[in-house]
Amino acid sequence: MRPAAVEIVEVGPRDGLQNEPSVLATAAKVEFIGRAVGAGLRRIEVASFVNPKRVPQMADAEAVLAALPRHAGVQYVGLVLNRKGFDRALAAGCTEIGMAVATSNAFNERNQGTTTDASIAAWLDIARAAHAAGLRAQVTLSTAFGCPFEGEMPVARVVEVARRVAEGGPLELALADTIGVGVPSQVTELVGRVREALPGLALRCHFHNTRNTGLANAYAAVEAGVAVLDASIGGIGGCPFAPAATGNIPTEDLVYLLSRMGVRTGVDLEALIATGQWLEGAIGRTVPGALVKAGSFPKARPVA
């Protein structure tokens, strides 16, 4: 079931930067995104259209979109949580939108200020509007592997929410381990159960490395046939509304893993490592990613 190629959705400019204590300048965000494009990434989560008082790191979403050069085949993804956010993302020029719906009602209320049922209704409305506008639209089920407030998340609950959001006809459905509690056996079971319930619907996975299981979970997802994964250059990120939810899996570490397995990504590993090193200077701290420190293997030999 392992796919021959895996598409990586780069989430560093949004999910990565939203958890940084300082706000990165707009110009630096644009450079970060440009470096990701230069490395071969073709789907990049560039901003979230949420209340800037709650997530000040994303307050310049429109300015970032206005400054981005357009490239054929590159999708600039905006995260939205409600219709107002969708309208902003559409006006700003996003070519794809992603909506988040938490399987945990407690987390949805804490993160989005409303119930899971209300977010599902908002997603169905947004999906209709996106399709009418010719915009790509996908949805993420956050806390699919566990919730900081409700604890274990029953598989039946995840499948139930997945069935309901699938009615909106998403480009794909992402299963997200928002707080980094999942393990590979969970990934295998959850992917299998959701696929059984919704055959034909494209699945994506989003993992955090909070408890050092992120890359193992990514491997399990690929072995289960998932062909799209989220990752963040340098492994930066987390959720401001989830206690101790640290970074995403590092894009460069994921690309190294996949390439050594013979799975194509179309991404330049050395360019990713260089971007991770640049990012350390931009945010003023070291990043969690391993390859930024260790480099790739085997080392390229200098040309005589």
BAFI-3210 file (N, C-alpha, C; in Angstrom, 3 decimals, decimal comma, padded with zeros to 6 digits):
// residues 304
n [1|2|3|4|5|6|7|8|9|10|11|12|13|14|15|16|17|18|19|20|21|22|23|24|25|26|27|28|29|30|31|32|33|34|35|36|37|38|39|40|41|42|43|44|45|46|47|48|49|50|51|52|53|54|55|56|57|58|59|60|61|62|63|64|65|66|67|68|69|70|71|72|73|74|75|76|77|78|79|80|81|82|83|84|85|86|87|88|89|90|91|92|93|94|95|96|97|98|99|100|101|102|103|104|105|106|107|108|109|110|111|112|113|114|115|116|117|118|119|120|121|122|123|124|125|126|127|128|129|130|131|132|133|134|135|136|137|138|139|140|141|142|143|144|145|146|147|148|149|150|151|152|153|154|155|156|157|158|159|160|161|162|163|164|165|166|167|168|169|170|171|172|173|174|175|176|177|178|179|180|181|182|183|184|185|186|187|188|189|190|191|192|193|194|195|196|197|198|199|200|201|202|203|204|205|206|207|208|209|210|211|212|213|214|215|216|217|218|219|220|221|222|223|224|225|226|227|228|229|230|231|232|233|234|235|236|237|238|239|240|241|242|243|244|245|246|247|248|249|250|251|252|253|254|255|256|257|258|259|260|261|262|263|264|265|266|267|268|269|270|271|272|273|274|275|276|277|278|279|280|281|282|283|284|285|286|287|288|289|290|291|292|293|294|295|296|297|298|299|300|301|302|303|304]
n.u [000,799|002,139|002,689|004,220|005,055|005,013|003,194|004,088|002,757|003,680|003,744|005,013|005,147|002,683|001,400|003,776|004,977|002,988|003,201|005,417|007,155|007,748|006,873|007,303|008,641|006,785|008,160|010,157|008,608|007,625|010,011|010,659|008,572|009,134|011,603|010,772|009,212|011,258|012,647|011,118|008,633|005,126|002,619|001,717|001,095|000,299|-000,773|-003,065|-006,455|-007,622|-008,744|-006,731|-006,076|-006,057|-004,215|-001,561|000,682|-000,216|-001,368|-000,790|-001,808|-003,121|-001,262|000,953|000,001|-000,417|002,159|003,326|004,886|003,376|003,304|003,179|001,327|001,769|000,265|-001,160|-002,054|-004,640|-005,558|-008,747|-011,378|-013,990|-016,821|-016,273|-013,460|-012,992|-013,994|-012,153|-009,785|-010,362|-010,622|-008,043|-006,537|-005,834|-005,207|-006,094|-008,032|-008,023|-009,946|-010,417|-011,709|-012,443|-012,441|-012,891|-015,156|-014,659|-012,085|-012,596|-014,266|-012,484|-010,427|-011,680|-013,883|-016,471|-018,905|-018,240|-020,259|-021,228|-018,966|-018,777|-021,089|-020,360|-018,168|-019,442|-020,927|-018,828|-017,470|-019,329|-019,313|-016,632|-016,411|-018,160|-016,725|-014,622|-012,462|-009,965|-010,675|-010,132|-010,330|-009,463|-009,362|-008,863|-007,301|-007,646|-006,326|-006,223|-007,076|-006,256|-008,022|-010,239|-009,095|-008,498|-009,484|-012,228|-012,251|-014,615|-015,865|-014,201|-014,575|-017,313|-017,373|-015,781|-017,402|-019,453|-018,212|-017,317|-019,477|-019,302|-017,728|-014,776|-011,471|-009,550|-009,284|-007,872|-006,235|-005,411|-002,888|-002,987|-001,826|000,291|000,187|-000,228|000,477|002,133|000,453|-002,091|-002,335|-002,396|-004,788|-006,719|-006,539|-007,276|-009,926|-011,272|-010,899|-012,319|-014,891|-015,217|-014,652|-012,552|-012,223|-009,681|-006,966|-005,074|-002,332|-001,408|001,075|002,386|005,407|005,534|005,866|007,886|007,099|006,358|007,637|007,670|004,953|004,358|005,671|004,104|001,691|002,301|002,922|000,396|-000,766|-001,259|-000,828|-000,255|001,280|001,584|004,117|006,731|009,223|012,295|010,944|009,429|006,692|003,328|000,428|-001,206|-003,304|-003,263|-002,012|001,463|001,891|004,118|006,380|005,778|006,388|009,658|010,179|012,477|013,600|011,591|011,599|014,145|013,817|011,801|013,015|015,200|013,822|013,017|010,832|009,345|009,447|009,842|011,177|013,908|016,362|018,752|018,285|016,151|017,419|019,202|017,342|016,197|018,404|018,663|016,257|016,701|018,281|016,433|014,363|015,779|016,674|017,628|016,356|014,119|014,587|016,471|018,158|018,989|021,022|022,640|022,945|022,621|022,810|024,168|027,029|027,405|029,924|032,665|033,066|035,708]
n.v [-001,209|001,140|004,367|005,426|007,997|010,894|013,727|016,772|019,033|022,122|023,607|025,415|028,350|029,080|027,249|026,737|029,289|030,450|029,781|030,945|033,013|035,631|038,021|037,448|039,511|040,766|040,790|038,901|036,609|036,357|035,852|033,400|031,765|031,981|030,673|028,098|027,486|027,585|025,323|023,349|022,770|022,667|023,095|025,287|026,354|029,464|031,450|032,276|033,139|034,509|035,823|038,540|039,370|037,118|035,472|036,935|036,619|036,087|038,363|039,859|038,663|039,355|041,164|039,518|037,742|039,593|040,292|038,041|036,385|034,941|031,595|029,150|026,269|026,335|026,269|028,507|028,260|029,106|029,108|028,819|029,461|030,102|031,646|034,370|034,390|032,825|034,523|036,602|035,214|034,468|036,996|037,890|036,385|033,692|030,437|028,067|026,813|025,821|024,295|023,921|021,496|020,399|017,162|016,865|018,344|020,040|021,021|022,296|024,373|025,775|026,439|027,523|028,868|027,939|025,268|021,849|020,925|023,365|024,246|022,287|022,863|025,425|024,750|023,286|025,284|026,989|025,274|025,032|027,697|027,968|026,074|027,245|029,490|028,439|027,569|025,615|023,428|022,079|020,002|019,702|017,369|018,119|017,153|014,413|012,227|012,475|014,540|017,477|018,162|016,437|013,975|010,615|010,009|008,558|006,218|005,849|008,312|010,017|008,953|009,472|012,345|012,694|011,559|013,452|015,895|015,160|015,428|017,892|017,652|017,712|018,514|016,944|015,035|015,673|014,007|014,942|015,007|016,901|017,496|015,817|013,072|010,626|007,237|004,829|002,500|003,490|005,261|003,521|002,112|004,208|005,457|003,274|002,790|005,188|005,268|002,978|003,803|005,967|005,434|006,219|008,905|011,259|011,124|012,918|013,438|014,919|015,561|016,098|016,475|016,189|014,203|012,791|010,986|011,666|011,315|008,540|008,084|009,324|007,575|005,280|006,172|006,498|003,851|002,870|003,815|006,538|009,476|012,130|014,450|016,686|019,029|020,902|023,193|022,914|021,992|023,641|025,052|024,444|024,505|027,332|027,096|024,673|022,983|022,570|021,614|020,967|021,360|020,703|017,834|017,886|019,177|018,679|016,460|014,588|014,417|013,344|010,816|009,677|009,743|008,042|005,735|005,321|006,696|009,127|012,727|015,101|017,247|019,370|018,348|019,457|022,169|022,510|022,029|024,176|026,241|025,755|026,379|029,078|029,915|029,646|031,881|033,851|033,615|033,689|031,561|028,127|025,446|022,580|020,511|017,667|017,293|019,834|020,222|017,902|017,372|015,911|012,503|010,186|012,395|014,932|014,718|016,926|018,616|017,821]
n.w [000,000|000,251|-001,042|-004,150|-004,320|-002,242|-001,357|000,110|002,364|003,213|006,315|007,869|007,619|008,665|010,730|011,931|012,592|014,146|016,786|017,765|020,109|019,401|016,820|013,464|010,920|008,110|005,632|006,128|006,452|003,852|002,520|003,700|002,730|000,001|-000,091|000,557|-001,693|-003,583|-002,829|-003,832|-002,801|-003,172|-002,126|000,243|003,439|004,185|005,850|008,540|008,822|011,187|014,372|015,044|017,587|019,094|017,833|017,295|015,712|013,183|012,200|009,954|007,647|005,181|004,124|003,728|001,716|-000,331|-000,983|-002,021|-004,731|-007,642|-008,684|-011,194|-010,527|-007,800|-004,685|-002,477|000,722|002,934|006,321|007,761|010,111|010,225|008,494|008,113|008,175|005,902|003,874|004,038|003,321|000,693|-000,537|-000,177|-001,894|-001,622|-002,917|-002,083|000,582|003,997|006,442|009,931|012,103|015,253|016,668|019,300|021,419|023,593|023,029|020,606|021,416|023,059|021,282|019,011|019,838|019,675|019,269|018,219|016,507|015,504|014,127|012,162|010,698|009,830|008,226|006,152|004,941|004,140|002,403|000,308|-000,602|-001,357|-003,432|-005,248|-005,871|-007,207|-005,747|-004,175|-001,489|001,655|004,625|008,058|010,684|013,794|016,919|016,551|017,524|020,210|023,047|024,923|026,897|026,974|026,852|025,764|022,393|021,069|018,381|016,992|017,318|015,829|013,276|012,983|012,929|010,692|008,659|008,627|007,892|005,414|003,780|002,671|000,456|000,403|-000,876|000,335|003,362|006,433|009,067|012,210|014,643|016,968|019,468|019,680|020,688|019,570|018,412|016,244|015,892|016,410|014,281|012,082|012,656|012,722|010,187|008,634|009,529|008,922|006,177|005,471|006,131|004,451|001,572|-001,161|-000,562|-000,381|001,878|004,323|006,564|009,696|011,875|015,169|017,033|019,755|021,731|020,650|018,659|016,151|013,534|013,393|013,327|010,890|009,157|009,609|008,571|005,848|005,198|005,457|003,233|002,927|001,094|001,336|003,422|006,179|007,144|008,807|008,126|009,782|011,986|013,573|015,516|016,788|018,920|020,051|021,845|023,040|025,726|026,102|023,517|021,291|018,471|014,898|012,720|011,315|008,096|006,529|007,833|007,426|004,602|004,209|005,461|003,794|001,255|001,593|001,840|-000,683|-001,579|-003,514|-003,314|-004,618|-003,604|-002,747|-000,724|000,339|-000,031|001,716|004,183|004,228|004,346|006,833|008,427|007,806|008,918|011,646|012,177|011,529|013,445|015,725|017,323|017,967|015,944|016,232|014,389|013,187|010,932|010,259|012,005|011,766|009,051|005,716|004,409|002,110|002,222|-000,226|-002,669|-003,263|-006,409|-008,570]
ca.u [000,000|002,986|002,691|005,533|005,384|004,260|003,145|004,249|002,171|004,548|002,899|005,846|004,801|001,464|001,377|005,080|005,222|001,934|003,529|006,639|006,875|007,860|006,199|008,245|008,262|006,135|009,174|010,820|007,656|007,602|011,249|010,508|007,703|009,885|012,606|010,052|008,894|012,521|013,062|010,273|007,327|004,094|001,449|002,301|000,147|001,009|-001,364|-004,395|-007,346|-008,271|-008,708|-005,336|-005,865|-005,810|-002,993|-000,936|001,686|-000,862|-002,129|-000,457|-002,141|-003,378|-000,013|001,788|-000,543|-000,226|003,572|003,830|004,829|002,560|004,021|002,313|001,344|001,977|-000,964|-001,004|-003,165|-005,013|-006,395|-009,915|-012,164|-015,390|-017,115|-015,536|-012,093|-013,005|-014,163|-010,853|-008,825|-010,734|-010,290|-006,592|-005,918|-005,448|-005,655|-006,643|-008,314|-008,166|-010,785|-010,154|-012,829|-011,932|-013,309|-013,186|-015,967|-013,987|-010,993|-013,168|-014,740|-011,325|-009,618|-012,460|-014,937|-017,785|-018,988|-017,886|-021,402|-021,272|-017,852|-019,142|-022,038|-019,591|-017,392|-020,313|-021,210|-017,592|-017,192|-020,191|-018,830|-015,350|-016,669|-018,780|-015,679|-013,560|-011,316|-009,707|-011,054|-009,918|-010,693|-008,632|-009,951|-007,875|-007,432|-008,136|-005,606|-006,301|-007,399|-005,697|-009,102|-011,137|-008,317|-008,528|-010,544|-012,696|-012,200|-015,977|-016,143|-013,463|-015,270|-018,577|-017,110|-015,279|-018,571|-020,233|-017,501|-017,175|-020,626|-018,925|-016,931|-013,442|-010,351|-009,021|-009,562|-006,647|-006,317|-004,343|-002,493|-002,747|-001,003|001,416|000,043|-000,476|001,519|001,883|-000,687|-003,272|-002,387|-002,830|-006,195|-007,584|-006,562|-008,063|-011,350|-011,820|-010,934|-013,428|-016,137|-015,289|-013,776|-012,409|-011,876|-008,242|-006,595|-003,795|-002,061|-000,704|001,604|003,284|006,466|005,571|006,380|008,917|006,531|005,850|008,159|007,182|003,560|004,384|006,025|002,926|000,687|002,734|002,751|-001,046|-001,205|-001,488|000,108|-000,057|001,628|001,991|005,391|007,162|010,683|012,924|010,166|008,836|005,237|002,555|-000,886|-001,241|-004,411|-003,107|-000,868|002,673|001,889|005,297|006,439|005,420|007,528|010,480|010,064|013,729|013,760|010,628|012,077|015,265|013,251|011,101|013,939|015,994|012,904|012,703|009,570|009,621|008,744|010,046|011,695|015,368|016,697|019,780|017,647|015,385|018,354|019,671|016,237|016,114|019,491|018,271|015,156|017,256|018,664|015,247|013,585|016,689|016,872|017,810|015,106|014,180|014,923|017,762|019,044|019,573|022,242|023,481|023,128|022,104|023,728|025,612|027,426|027,793|031,372|032,977|033,470|037,155]
ca.v [000,000|002,330|005,106|005,661|009,409|011,571|015,180|017,410|020,351|022,868|024,394|026,265|029,776|029,302|026,459|026,885|030,617|030,916|029,462|031,644|034,090|036,924|038,112|037,599|040,589|040,325|040,527|037,637|035,543|036,217|035,161|032,017|031,087|031,912|029,612|026,826|027,276|027,285|023,957|022,408|022,571|023,217|023,469|025,948|027,043|030,738|032,352|031,945|034,291|034,396|037,054|038,877|039,524|035,781|034,941|038,129|036,237|035,989|039,600|040,443|037,661|039,995|041,751|038,413|037,298|040,646|040,373|036,777|036,184|033,790|030,588|028,109|024,999|026,527|026,612|029,233|027,786|029,900|028,432|029,585|028,790|030,521|032,268|035,636|034,058|032,404|035,696|037,295|034,412|034,566|038,339|038,072|035,689|032,301|029,531|026,907|027,080|024,685|024,541|022,983|021,102|019,497|016,053|017,135|019,546|020,930|021,703|023,191|025,561|026,506|026,895|028,225|029,643|027,415|023,815|021,071|020,943|024,663|024,303|021,450|023,649|026,492|024,140|022,946|026,555|027,442|024,382|025,448|028,980|027,732|025,405|028,230|030,429|027,711|027,509|024,330|023,476|020,842|020,123|018,954|016,969|018,253|016,279|013,093|011,175|012,742|015,920|017,842|018,413|015,280|012,744|009,734|010,310|007,288|006,125|006,026|009,750|010,571|008,497|010,205|013,711|012,572|011,358|014,680|016,915|014,658|015,874|019,120|017,362|018,301|018,033|015,843|015,084|015,459|013,531|015,690|014,740|018,292|017,630|014,891|011,938|009,405|006,242|004,223|001,580|004,343|005,779|002,432|001,841|005,330|005,587|002,169|002,941|006,310|004,856|002,026|004,556|006,948|004,983|007,159|010,239|011,401|011,396|013,561|013,349|016,045|015,063|016,897|015,627|016,529|013,063|012,151|009,911|012,243|010,679|007,151|008,142|009,610|006,310|004,404|006,694|006,166|002,410|002,640|004,303|007,986|010,042|013,560|014,697|018,032|019,133|022,279|023,328|023,103|021,378|024,642|025,070|024,043|025,141|028,244|026,796|023,315|022,978|021,783|021,037|021,500|021,489|019,754|017,062|018,729|018,823|018,107|015,120|013,738|014,185|012,397|009,495|009,162|009,533|006,844|004,610|005,226|007,379|010,438|013,903|016,236|018,354|019,440|018,210|020,422|023,490|022,523|022,178|025,560|027,089|025,567|027,142|030,487|030,152|029,835|033,278|034,708|033,594|033,925|030,398|026,875|024,752|021,192|019,542|016,985|017,449|021,171|020,078|016,774|017,302|014,714|011,394|010,459|013,755|015,121|014,904|018,136|018,397|018,060]
ca.w [000,000|000,309|-002,308|-004,754|-004,105|-001,182|-001,447|001,414|002,557|004,132|007,217|008,710|007,664|009,452|011,957|012,559|013,159|015,049|018,175|018,148|021,064|018,729|015,524|012,362|010,008|006,873|004,602|006,455|006,131|002,394|002,148|004,157|001,760|-001,252|000,040|000,480|-003,115|-004,253|-002,500|-004,556|-002,165|-004,048|-001,314|001,399|004,313|004,314|006,837|009,050|008,830|012,484|015,148|015,329|019,023|019,647|017,224|016,716|014,710|011,873|011,976|008,641|006,624|003,879|003,625|003,231|000,432|-001,329|-001,345|-002,556|-006,186|-008,032|-009,462|-011,748|-009,802|-006,361|-003,966|-001,223|001,545|004,094|007,315|008,201|011,146|010,106|007,200|008,019|007,791|004,500|003,014|004,027|002,562|-000,717|-000,996|-000,131|-003,019|-001,381|-003,968|-001,397|001,982|004,881|007,614|011,023|012,960|016,289|017,051|020,709|021,586|024,542|022,335|019,602|022,117|023,546|020,154|017,999|020,460|019,331|019,377|017,036|015,595|014,832|013,172|011,014|009,897|009,183|007,152|005,026|004,279|003,504|001,275|-000,803|-001,112|-002,023|-004,705|-006,143|-006,282|-007,899|-004,833|-003,543|-000,073|002,393|006,032|008,997|011,956|014,856|018,105|016,134|018,249|021,634|023,392|026,226|027,851|027,054|026,912|024,598|021,439|020,505|016,923|016,484|017,283|014,692|012,066|012,915|012,464|009,316|007,787|008,525|007,101|004,047|003,005|001,984|-000,733|000,489|-001,687|001,128|004,790|007,198|010,441|012,869|016,023|017,351|020,663|019,627|021,605|018,811|018,155|014,928|015,833|016,300|012,915|011,218|012,908|012,382|008,733|008,108|009,849|008,156|004,770|005,335|006,199|003,369|000,482|-002,268|-000,099|-000,164|003,260|004,627|007,996|010,288|013,146|015,995|017,586|021,172|022,499|019,814|017,845|014,910|012,327|013,404|012,874|009,459|008,511|009,665|007,640|004,484|005,041|005,338|001,933|002,900|000,120|001,592|004,815|006,582|007,863|009,017|008,030|011,076|013,044|014,459|015,538|017,946|019,010|021,203|022,743|023,555|026,637|025,819|022,164|020,615|017,025|013,853|012,243|010,442|006,679|006,019|008,395|006,727|003,236|004,332|005,730|002,619|000,130|001,883|001,644|-002,099|-001,855|-004,113|-002,777|-005,503|-002,811|-002,653|000,688|000,749|000,052|002,959|005,303|004,199|004,802|008,276|009,027|007,671|009,834|012,982|012,280|011,435|014,682|016,837|018,195|017,243|015,636|016,703|013,352|013,326|009,781|010,298|012,790|011,351|007,612|005,051|004,193|002,145|001,897|-001,628|-002,843|-004,037|-007,799|-008,738]
c.u [000,848|002,990|004,105|005,993|004,485|004,345|003,252|003,607|003,011|003,699|003,702|005,446|003,511|001,534|002,710|005,229|004,175|002,264|004,816|006,307|006,946|007,174|007,244|007,741|007,681|007,155|009,895|009,900|007,624|008,870|011,187|009,687|008,416|010,949|011,953|009,687|010,159|013,026|012,185|008,940|006,261|002,759|001,981|001,220|000,804|000,469|-002,632|-005,190|-008,235|-008,156|-007,263|-005,045|-005,541|-004,523|-002,272|000,122|001,113|-001,622|-001,902|-000,805|-002,340|-002,110|000,916|001,303|-000,298|001,218|004,104|003,784|004,033|003,370|003,031|002,458|001,566|000,676|-000,607|-002,253|-003,390|-005,883|-007,534|-010,681|-013,642|-015,582|-016,383|-014,097|-012,005|-013,113|-012,866|-009,836|-009,090|-010,325|-008,784|-005,876|-005,373|-005,975|-006,225|-006,943|-008,421|-008,984|-010,437|-011,427|-012,282|-012,932|-013,716|-013,972|-015,296|-012,862|-011,540|-013,643|-013,574|-010,553|-010,393|-013,665|-016,335|-017,762|-018,519|-019,029|-021,474|-020,139|-018,131|-020,106|-021,320|-018,776|-018,263|-020,702|-019,991|-017,269|-018,043|-019,688|-017,513|-015,549|-017,282|-017,754|-014,547|-012,301|-011,182|-010,018|-010,859|-010,171|-009,821|-009,427|-008,860|-008,264|-007,942|-007,472|-005,634|-006,476|-006,804|-006,761|-010,020|-010,397|-008,396|-009,714|-011,002|-012,665|-013,590|-016,343|-015,441|-014,164|-016,582|-018,362|-016,602|-016,436|-019,312|-019,506|-017,320|-018,336|-020,337|-018,062|-015,534|-012,451|-009,702|-009,399|-008,266|-006,969|-005,131|-004,139|-002,034|-001,801|000,094|001,350|-000,071|000,741|001,156|000,691|-002,005|-003,449|-002,936|-004,328|-007,089|-007,673|-007,430|-009,553|-011,989|-011,909|-012,075|-014,767|-016,339|-014,356|-013,738|-012,065|-010,377|-007,963|-005,215|-003,564|-001,177|-000,251|002,470|004,240|006,612|006,189|007,292|008,395|006,115|006,332|007,738|005,739|003,474|004,715|004,814|001,862|001,043|002,564|001,277|-001,619|-001,507|-000,403|000,310|000,184|001,959|003,337|005,803|008,682|011,258|012,195|009,559|007,318|004,634|001,228|-000,932|-002,297|-004,382|-001,868|000,246|002,678|003,018|005,242|005,951|006,623|008,321|010,395|011,312|013,963|012,815|011,097|013,252|014,743|012,639|012,063|014,793|015,147|012,559|011,378|009,879|008,824|008,859|010,633|013,209|015,771|017,720|019,210|016,796|016,293|018,867|018,589|016,046|017,198|019,213|017,196|015,655|017,671|017,461|014,468|014,463|016,841|017,130|016,445|015,237|014,692|016,320|018,698|019,640|020,907|023,196|023,790|022,595|023,190|023,262|025,917|027,816|029,288|031,640|033,425|034,947|037,401]
c.v [001,283|003,061|005,308|007,086|009,964|013,071|015,758|018,787|021,065|023,814|025,347|027,726|030,092|028,547|026,567|028,206|031,043|030,682|030,133|032,790|035,479|036,858|038,360|038,668|040,020|039,961|039,208|036,451|035,280|035,513|033,684|031,217|030,940|030,828|028,233|026,491|026,888|025,880|022,908|022,124|023,301|023,486|024,011|026,686|028,356|031,642|031,738|033,231|034,192|035,737|037,399|039,104|038,187|035,174|036,114|037,819|036,184|037,262|040,201|039,506|038,285|040,569|040,674|037,959|038,321|040,688|039,114|036,760|034,937|032,879|029,547|026,828|025,123|026,981|027,313|028,970|028,743|029,087|029,350|028,762|029,133|031,241|033,606|035,402|033,619|033,597|036,497|036,543|034,498|035,927|038,560|037,356|034,318|031,436|028,233|027,319|025,759|025,100|023,502|022,758|020,110|018,385|016,175|018,432|020,548|021,697|022,686|024,499|026,415|027,152|027,813|028,988|029,187|025,896|023,133|021,074|022,253|024,791|023,430|022,211|024,774|025,937|023,831|024,199|027,057|026,591|024,752|026,741|028,814|027,077|026,377|029,218|029,758|027,561|026,108|024,443|022,108|021,094|019,208|018,624|017,043|017,399|014,883|011,956|011,373|014,222|016,272|018,028|017,207|013,951|011,934|010,088|008,995|007,315|006,371|007,504|010,394|010,202|009,254|011,623|013,681|012,407|012,679|015,749|016,474|015,075|017,172|018,903|017,956|017,702|016,843|016,081|014,777|014,994|014,122|015,252|016,074|018,438|016,572|013,756|010,603|008,507|005,503|003,282|002,341|004,853|004,719|002,166|002,967|005,533|004,491|002,337|004,083|005,950|003,871|002,755|005,471|006,542|006,009|008,567|010,299|011,783|012,052|013,392|014,498|015,617|016,100|015,952|015,803|015,428|012,175|010,969|010,396|011,546|009,211|007,110|008,442|008,349|005,373|004,870|006,343|004,674|002,034|003,221|005,784|008,636|011,543|013,752|016,164|017,964|020,593|022,344|023,649|022,437|022,376|024,486|024,583|024,758|026,042|027,893|025,372|023,279|022,040|021,110|021,662|021,206|020,346|018,875|017,931|018,251|018,127|016,701|014,135|013,416|013,210|010,982|008,899|008,857|008,295|005,575|004,408|005,852|008,789|011,548|015,098|017,444|018,233|019,442|019,242|021,830|023,598|022,734|023,612|026,519|026,959|026,346|028,644|030,834|030,365|031,291|034,202|034,753|033,708|032,776|029,168|026,230|023,283|020,185|018,971|017,273|018,850|021,123|019,042|016,753|016,000|013,642|010,624|011,897|013,831|015,365|016,167|017,786|018,726|019,163]
c.w [000,000|-001,029|-002,830|-004,535|-003,007|-001,406|-000,036|001,386|003,611|004,982|008,091|008,763|008,422|010,763|012,696|013,289|014,179|016,517|018,638|019,116|020,452|017,362|014,440|011,404|008,724|005,811|004,857|006,185|004,628|001,916|002,535|003,146|000,418|-001,219|-000,030|-000,960|-003,873|-003,989|-003,172|-003,917|-002,960|-003,364|-000,003|002,170|004,723|005,408|007,400|009,168|010,061|013,200|015,514|016,807|019,677|019,098|016,533|015,667|013,296|011,500|010,596|007,488|005,255|003,281|003,073|001,859|-000,663|-001,827|-002,026|-004,080|-006,505|-008,944|-009,966|-010,928|-008,310|-005,717|-002,663|-000,376|002,713|005,032|007,722|009,229|011,069|008,776|007,036|007,587|006,345|003,565|002,925|003,169|001,062|-001,272|-001,062|-001,265|-002,710|-002,519|-003,393|000,031|002,731|006,088|008,673|011,832|013,981|016,571|018,519|020,833|022,526|023,863|021,309|020,256|022,599|022,397|019,212|018,539|020,132|019,416|018,093|016,026|014,821|013,816|011,951|010,107|009,159|008,021|005,938|004,237|003,515|002,282|000,070|-001,440|-001,866|-003,379|-005,714|-006,675|-007,039|-007,070|-004,250|-002,045|000,561|003,874|006,883|010,244|013,014|016,055|017,757|016,902|019,762|021,898|024,752|027,303|028,041|027,130|025,624|023,687|020,793|018,973|016,334|016,386|016,083|013,388|011,887|012,370|011,022|008,330|007,562|007,697|005,659|003,165|002,257|000,759|-000,694|-000,497|-001,000|002,588|005,523|008,604|011,197|014,308|016,614|018,527|020,756|020,629|020,879|018,698|016,867|014,858|015,741|014,874|011,977|011,388|012,412|010,875|008,128|008,338|009,062|006,678|004,515|005,304|005,003|002,224|-000,647|-001,846|000,206|001,285|003,332|006,119|008,448|011,677|013,840|016,718|019,090|022,024|021,660|019,010|016,454|013,655|012,253|012,920|011,381|008,667|008,479|008,687|006,201|004,226|004,905|004,055|001,861|002,034|000,272|003,081|005,028|007,291|007,904|008,971|009,400|012,224|014,013|014,488|016,828|017,933|020,234|022,237|023,277|024,442|026,181|024,451|021,364|019,123|016,168|013,514|011,256|008,991|006,181|006,576|007,716|005,312|003,242|004,533|004,470|001,478|000,349|001,767|000,171|-002,472|-002,359|-003,420|-003,716|-004,807|-002,678|-001,186|001,138|000,859|001,315|004,165|005,375|004,691|006,308|009,007|008,936|008,701|011,262|013,202|012,302|012,745|015,925|017,810|017,344|017,011|016,031|015,673|013,481|012,158|009,682|011,040|012,186|009,862|007,040|004,946|002,966|001,735|000,416|-001,710|-003,654|-005,455|-007,950|-009,750]
res [m|r|p|a|a|v|e|i|v|e|v|g|p|r|d|g|l|q|n|e|p|s|v|l|a|t|a|a|k|v|e|f|i|g|r|a|v|g|a|g|l|r|r|i|e|v|a|s|f|v|n|p|k|r|v|p|q|m|a|d|a|e|a|v|l|a|a|l|p|r|h|a|g|v|q|y|v|g|l|v|l|n|r|k|g|f|d|r|a|l|a|a|g|c|t|e|i|g|m|a|v|a|t|s|n|a|f|n|e|r|n|q|g|t|t|t|d|a|s|i|a|a|w|l|d|i|a|r|a|a|h|a|a|g|l|r|a|q|v|t|l|s|t|a|f|g|c|p|f|e|g|e|m|p|v|a|r|v|v|e|v|a|r|r|v|a|e|g|g|p|l|e|l|a|l|a|d|t|i|g|v|g|v|p|s|q|v|t|e|l|v|g|r|v|r|e|a|l|p|g|l|a|l|r|c|h|f|h|n|t|r|n|t|g|l|a|n|a|y|a|a|v|e|a|g|v|a|v|l|d|a|s|i|g|g|i|g|g|c|p|f|a|p|a|a|t|g|n|i|p|t|e|d|l|v|y|l|l|s|r|m|g|v|r|t|g|v|d|l|e|a|l|i|a|t|g|q|w|l|e|g|a|i|g|r|t|v|p|g|a|l|v|k|a|g|s|f|p|k|a|r|p|v|a]
***
